[in-house]
Structure formats: structure tokens, C-alpha cells
């Protein structure tokens, strides 16, 4: 900080030319803290419990809450913390706390659990893969697509010219149609001449 202040270079120039362990924006932030609180303001006190949202008191509250009722979701614990302490703690912090303290969520028999929450969908998918049902459906779909492609109706539809008067959608034309010689030549002709009937 002192080197930057004592330098004959401007702050911008100093940060461009010199190798500084922090950015220019941080320099102004640090300078402001030094003016207001001195060197003590720059020390990181998070390890001593300062500036932590999820305090020891809150952890004790959550531990008691979850030991009493393990079926509470992390969102419900989050709401309880907001009501009790007026602080919003992230879902991630609550999940980490549960994992560290072996307080994982336990399904209550009273609550309805969807197939996705219970892991049932994974079971159904793995059974479908193992039994070969998915392969049967895939083969069936591919066979139907091939039959359609080989059909006369499909081959005839491929011959239908783009922008056919019966198939036009709200008067919009493709670039291929607009680039046809006939269309370019008749571009400025009246509409009656372009289209036989309305």
C-alpha cells in the first residue's frame, strides 16, 4: 500500500507496470478500511467466529431441531432459522452441517414422497435398461420411420415443391422460393398476376 502511495506513477499506471498481489479495486477498498479502522480492519476474523452467518448458537439450535425431527427438509430448517434468529442461512450450509453431524434426512411415513425423491425412477430406468425394453422400443421406432420413408406417400411428398399454394403458412416464403427465377422476374407485378386465385 505504501509503495503505491509513494510512487511517482499514478495508481492506474502503477498497477499496469508493477506486479502487485491485489487488484486496483482492492487497493481502494483496503485504503478505505485502513483510514477507518487501521491495520486491525484488514485481518480476517472469520476463523474466530466473526462474520459467520451460521454461528455456534444456530448450529446448536439446528442440531436439536434435527435430532428431534430428522424428517425436516433443509428448506424447513432454513425457515426455522429465519424465524428464530432473523438470519437467512443457505441450503448448502444446512446440508453440509447435516452431513458433518450425521443428521441426514429421513423420510417420514406421514409425508408423501414422489417417485423422483425416493429414487424409484432410477430403479425403473435400470430395470428397463437391463430387461432390454428400451432397445425393443428403439428398434420399433426405427422400423416405423424406415417404413414411412419407403412408402409411396413419403416419396410423393418429397416431390411437392416448396411454398406450394396449398401449403403456404401465413404468406411466408422460403429463401429457396424467393430465389427462383420466375419469382424474381415477377417480384413487382401486381398480386392478381402472381396468384391465380385468392
Protein Blocks (a to p, Z undefined) as FASTA:
>chain_A
ZZmmmpmbdfklmmmmpccfbdfklmmmmmmmmmmnommlmpccklnopaiabdfklmmm
mmmmmmmmmmbcfklmmmmmmmmnopacdfklmmmmmmmnopaccddfkbccdfklnomm
mmmmmmmmmnommmmmmmmmmmmmmmmmmpmklmmmmmpcghifklpgghiacfklmmpm
klmmmmmgcfklmpmbZZ
